């Protein structure tokens, strides 16, 4: 490792007209996945000795050794000073540039593998979005589509909850979710909105067609126009005594059902 990191205050948001807000990733899996992603441009990486030793042992990730050589030695309190209060960084953090913008018609093009696409309708909680990305990676989702102006940056607590999945699952930032659903239909997807009060359960979905699963915000659910744009609404059957599931949990269950028996998660 090279020079020791200096402490500085972290400013998570830039004002309009200022330089872009700094994006920090923290936690071992989030940073290691970023280092292994050739599309991720790095500003700096800071690590304690223990974390740096751990990074060096991650041979399965095939991290570029030149990137590792530029890691700055840092004490835990120096890393604390770079990040938002309470960030659990595990001795490892990286200041990064945003990933290149993914285009819906490029990353969602069906290829016969029937891998699902996830569409998030105004989900804003970073922990939930991160957990959804993790499930998307686990079950082989082709991409996650989010609403650009309402989605937090793919960094910080969101990236840590995703455990590296934001580096492997393309994220399409859409201006209009309903139009994105229409675009997916045009590509041949069956668009299914997840709704607790839907008449049909999720098992009716075809096993030989590409599925786009549309998930709404916790509590509010799908917006009316988004629900109307979907080909169908489906529900996950649960015990009547329980009103609903956490949105990230529901998404994981739905992805399992969609990919089970069709190879999407393999």
Residue pairs with C-beta under 8 A, 6 or more apart in sequence:
1 47
1 49
1 52
1 69
1 71
1 72
1 73
2 69
2 70
2 71
2 72
2 73
3 72
3 73
4 72
4 73
4 74
4 75
4 78
5 44
5 46
5 72
5 73
5 74
5 78
5 79
5 82
6 78
7 77
7 78
7 81
7 82
8 81
8 82
9 81
10 22
10 24
10 81
10 82
10 83
10 84
11 21
11 22
12 21
12 22
12 24
12 84
12 156
13 21
14 20
14 21
14 22
20 98
21 153
22 43
22 95
23 95
23 96
23 97
23 98
23 153
23 154
23 155
23 156
24 82
24 83
24 87
24 93
24 94
24 95
24 96
24 155
24 156
25 31
25 34
25 93
25 94
25 96
25 155
25 156
25 159
25 160
26 79
26 83
26 87
26 88
26 89
26 90
26 92
26 93
26 94
26 156
26 159
26 160
27 88
27 89
27 90
27 92
27 159
27 160
27 163
28 51
28 54
28 55
28 90
28 91
28 92
29 160
29 163
29 164
30 159
30 160
30 162
30 163
30 164
30 166
31 45
31 55
31 92
31 93
31 94
32 55
32 58
32 61
32 63
32 92
32 164
33 61
33 163
33 164
33 165
33 166
33 167
33 168
34 40
34 42
34 94
34 96
34 164
34 167
35 42
35 45
35 55
35 61
35 63
35 64
35 67
35 68
35 94
36 58
36 61
36 62
36 63
36 167
37 99
37 167
37 168
38 64
39 99
39 100
40 96
40 97
40 99
40 167
41 96
41 97
42 67
42 70
42 94
42 95
42 96
42 97
43 94
43 95
43 96
43 97
44 70
44 72
44 94
44 95
45 67
45 70
45 71
45 72
45 92
45 93
45 94
45 95
46 71
46 72
46 73
46 74
46 78
46 79
46 82
46 92
46 93
46 94
47 55
47 71
47 72
47 73
47 74
47 91
47 92
47 93
48 73
48 74
48 75
48 76
48 79
48 91
48 92
49 73
50 91
51 90
51 91
51 92
52 68
52 71
52 73
52 92
54 92
55 63
55 68
55 71
55 92
56 68
76 89
76 91
79 89
79 91
79 92
79 93
80 87
80 89
82 93
82 95
83 89
83 93
83 156
84 156
87 93
87 156
87 157
88 160
96 155
98 153
98 154
99 154
99 166
99 167
99 171
101 173
102 143
102 170
102 171
102 172
102 173
103 172
104 143
104 145
104 172
104 174
104 180
104 183
104 184
105 183
105 187
107 142
107 143
107 170
107 172
108 117
108 142
108 143
108 145
108 172
108 184
108 187
108 189
108 212
109 187
110 187
110 188
110 189
110 210
113 263
113 264
114 207
114 208
114 209
114 210
114 211
114 262
114 263
114 264
115 140
115 141
115 142
115 210
115 259
115 264
116 139
116 140
116 141
116 142
116 210
116 211
116 212
116 213
116 255
116 258
116 259
116 264
117 141
117 142
117 143
117 144
117 145
117 184
117 189
117 210
117 211
117 212
117 213
118 132
118 136
118 141
118 143
118 144
118 145
118 212
118 213
118 215
118 251
118 255
119 144
119 145
119 177
119 180
119 181
119 184
119 191
119 212
119 213
119 214
119 215
120 129
120 132
120 144
120 145
120 146
120 147
120 151
120 215
121 147
121 177
121 214
121 215
121 216
121 217
121 222
121 223
121 226
122 147
122 150
122 177
122 216
122 217
122 220
122 223
123 129
123 132
123 146
123 151
123 215
123 216
123 217
123 218
123 247
124 150
124 151
124 152
124 217
125 218
126 152
126 156
126 157
126 158
126 161
127 157
127 158
127 161
127 248
128 218
128 246
128 247
128 248
129 146
129 151
129 152
129 158
129 161
129 162
130 157
130 158
130 159
130 160
130 161
130 162
130 163
130 165
130 166
131 161
131 162
131 248
131 252
132 144
132 215
132 247
132 248
132 251
132 252
133 144
133 158
133 161
133 162
133 165
133 166
133 169
133 171
134 161
134 162
134 163
134 165
135 141
135 248
135 251
135 252
135 255
136 144
136 165
136 169
136 255
137 162
137 164
137 165
137 168
137 169
138 252
138 255
138 265
139 252
139 255
139 256
139 258
139 259
139 264
139 265
140 259
140 263
140 264
140 265
140 266
141 169
141 255
141 264
142 170
143 169
143 170
143 171
143 172
144 169
144 170
144 171
144 172
145 171
145 172
145 174
145 177
145 180
146 171
146 172
146 173
146 174
147 173
147 174
147 175
147 176
147 177
148 173
148 174
148 175
149 175
151 173
152 158
154 162
154 166
154 171
158 166
159 166
172 180
174 180
177 214
177 223
177 226
178 225
178 226
178 229
181 191
181 212
181 214
181 226
181 229
181 230
182 229
184 191
184 212
185 191
185 231
187 210
188 209
188 210
189 209
189 210
189 211
189 212
190 205
190 206
190 209
190 210
190 211
190 212
190 231
190 232
191 211
191 212
191 214
191 229
191 230
191 231
191 232
192 202
192 205
192 211
192 212
192 213
192 214
192 230
192 231
192 232
192 233
192 234
193 214
193 215
193 216
193 222
193 226
193 227
193 230
193 232
193 233
193 234
194 202
194 213
194 214
194 215
194 216
194 222
194 233
194 234
194 235
194 236
194 250
194 251
194 254
195 216
195 221
195 222
195 227
195 233
195 234
195 235
196 221
196 235
196 236
196 243
196 244
197 235
198 232
198 233
198 234
198 235
199 233
200 232
200 233
200 234
200 235
201 234
201 235
201 236
201 237
202 234
202 235
202 236
202 254
202 257
202 258
203 257
204 232
204 234
205 211
205 234
205 257
205 258
207 261
207 262
208 262
211 258
213 251
213 254
213 255
213 258
214 222
214 226
214 230
215 222
215 247
215 250
215 251
215 254
216 222
216 223
216 226
216 227
216 247
217 247
218 246
218 247
222 230
222 233
227 233
236 245
236 250
236 253
236 254
236 257
238 244
238 245
244 250
245 253
255 265
256 265
258 264
259 265
